[in-house]
């Protein structure tokens, strides 16, 4: 059974960089797309971007150039960096798997709440 | 970006009711649509993909239909555990987008 688990700081200061890692267990990181999605408190879901196991990425233009997703196949992990954060970036951050760029998200992590505050 | 508009945004219904939620896309997305259920404080759970394919393990009272720009999620007979928020998602083109959600509450 594939499992995903987000990890990283729960509190980030404004203007700093939010960093999260998603560890994949029970399956290989190869041949899939790995996504980041966020959900501000009480609001809907926003897709942030994804990375293919080969390293190719696609990002949501709404996040402009603030987001970077990377992958470490040797550790079965992929990571999210979001720079220049503000209070509007306070959200639960989820990682999720899809088997193609146009495919649904079948496995999700439990989510990591990240608050942006000084 | 492709906008997804769900209707209604809020729905009050009773156990045993048949419920339909609509998702309209701002442009055609063929059948690249998925539906998720999310309960408070929980992870979104995949219900339907490719507009009408039931995810393994999801009860058969859930069904999806549609193509192009209009899609529906139907729950044939509401159970107590179905009261949650439902989201549609389009995967036809970047950026991947979600509808605003439909909150289903007990009447």
Interface residues (C-beta under 8 A of the other chain):
Chain A: X35 X44 X45 X46 X47 X58 X59 X60 X61 X62 X94 X98 X101 X102 X103 X104 X105 X106 X108 X109 X110 X111
Chain B: X1 X32 X34 X36 X43 X44 X46 X49 X50 X55 X87 X89 X91 X92 X94 X95 X96 X97 X98 X99 X100 X101
